[in-house]
Amino acid sequence: MPLTLAEVDHIAELAKLALTDAERELFRDQLSAILDYAAVLQQVDTSAVPPTASALALRNVMRDDAVNPSLPPEAVLANAPAAGEGQFRVSAVLDPS
């Protein structure tokens, strides 16, 4: 199914691409080949293939939640640039007024 140059220009406009004449010809040939292959795929009998949402079996890859002891505050604050009263000290980010 060969595309016309007008169709290639329309596709290029949709993609906001500025194409040279050589690129228009190249893309016309490439896009036509893609459409020809899609037409071949349309002829494949898939009536015996059940519809699926994924080709892979679904499985949960998340680990189970487990309660673990947390770090002591001293260890958490050990690498903080500024700490005080068991908390991170940061510069104010809001105007106080």
N, C-alpha and C positions, 0 to 999 in steps of 0.2 A: 504494500500500500504506500506508494511514494507520496510524500508530502509536497505541496507547492511551496514556492518561496514566500508567498503571502502568508501561508500557515506558519512557516518558520518565523517570519517577521512578527506575527501575532504572539507566538510563544515567547519570543525574545522580549517583546514589549511587556508581557505579563511578568517576566522575570527581571525586568528593568535592565536588560543587557543591550549594549550597543555592539552590533556585529559588523565585521567587514564583509565584503562580498565573498571572500574565500571561506570565512567562517560560516556564512549562511549556507553555502554549498556543502561544506563538511557536515554541519549539523543536520541539514536536510537528509543527507545520506545516512547518518548515524541514527537519527530519529525514525526514519523510514525502516531501517533494519530492526529497530526495537519493536516497532508496531507490527512488522511482519512476523517476528518471533512470538509476540503476544497472540497473534492470530493462530499460529501453530499450537500454542498452549491451549487455546479455546477449543481445539478439536480433540483434546485428550478426554477420554471417557473417565469421569470421576464419580459415576453413579454408585459404585460399590464402596466408595471411600466415605466413611462417616464424617459429618462436619465436626470440626474441633476448634477450640479456641487457641490451642497451643500444640505443637508437635511433641513437646516434652511432658512427661507426667508431672503433675503438680505435687510439690512437697514443701514443707515448711523448713526454711533454712535458718530460722531464728532459734537460738538456744533457749532453754527454759529459764525463767526468772529464778534467781537464787539469792537469798538474803546472805550478804557477806558483811563482815565487820568493816566499818569505815575507817579511814585514816584518822589519827589523832590530829587535833587542830594545829599543833606545832609542826607536824610533817606537811600539812597542807600549806601552811604559810611560810614554810622554809625558803622557798624561792620567790616569794612575793617581793616586788621592789619596795613596797611600803606596807607595813602592817601595824596594827595597834589595837589593844583590847580584844584580841582574838579575832580580828576582822581584817579584810583587805582595806587599805586606805587608797582612795582614788581622788583625782581632782574633780571638783564640781563640774557638772556638764549643763546645769540649768542656771539661768540667771536668777539670783535670789529675789529680785524685785517682782 
